Amino acid sequence: MSCPRVGHINFLNVLPLTWSYAHGADQGLAITRGVPAVLNNDIVNHRLDVSNVSSIVYARDSEELVVLPDVCISTDGAVQSILLVSRKPIDDIKDDKIILTAKSATSHCLLKIILRGAYGAIPNYFVRHITPEDPIPEDATASLLIGDDALWLYHHKQPDLYYYDLGYEWKKMTGQKMVYALWVANKNFAEQNPELLQLVYDRIHRAFQTGMDHKKEVIESALPHKPFTYEQLDDYLGPTIHWDLTAEYLEGLRTFYSLAHQMNLIEHIPEIKLADVKR
Ligand SMILES: C=C(O[C@@H]1C=C(C(=O)O)C=C[C@H]1O)C(=O)O
């Protein structure tokens, strides 16, 4: 095998890695860019060898996957880019109709856990494509958005709607950190290609360090293409989004899996198997 097939989420929450790939870290890798839901599907169908995926995907397919250590997309509290936008206060949501963005998987579960666990609500959920300019379809009470769409909404709030940050809500409910996304490798690929796995791990792990050493340049690289200011991205990347998969973040991930299991969103609580790479 020559070029490992690597999935990359095309959201600003991984901008340091996007920047590093554009500055040579993609050499020898075949990169596929997409929204989480598409990459989730591609890794479990073996169209990718390694990918950034929704963290719930690992729990659903842990027999076939291993987790790359030290890297993830996570927050300790507010995330800004995973939002429930609602026509009514969250306390008044009961069996209402809620639209879930088709781009996500983890946040679907996170919202269900929070609404049931913290607000006693069991709404009717429907998955649809939603745009941030028109976030709540006429027939629904609320919508869940993620990524750049949600970040844009966070900075363009309408006075007649209510906004809830699910990172903040998770921290309030559990006291824990939250891991939204992991990098996983297909087990067969990992076992048969240890050197390529090491190469991909080194590139991704280093990219966040190098990227943050060049934070100004990294942010400026996105400004011409994205509807955000320097200050907004400076606040989002670094203090808000974290990329270190430390013991505390792993604990938050285990709590998430455990609550997802209690709600029958996953069949079992997986053991988190880390890929065998030199760190
Ligand atoms: C923080 C975020 O984390 C993400 C949320 C995901 C999900 O809900 O499945 C998947 C990947 C991450 O991009 C975000 O998208 O804003």
The ligand as an ORCA input file, in Angstrom:
! r2SCAN-3c Opt
* xyz 0 1
  C     -17.070     20.802     18.113
  C     -17.579     20.169     17.083
  O     -17.350     18.831     17.079
  C     -17.828     17.990     16.087
  C     -19.028     17.293     16.262
  C     -19.274     16.115     15.615
  C     -20.608     15.431     15.716
  O     -21.526     16.011     16.289
  O     -20.746     14.287     15.240
  C     -18.268     15.540     14.824
  C     -17.079     16.168     14.641
  C     -16.759     17.473     15.201
  O     -16.661     18.408     14.181
  C     -18.312     20.874     15.997
  O     -18.624     20.301     14.955
  O     -18.550     22.057     16.147
*
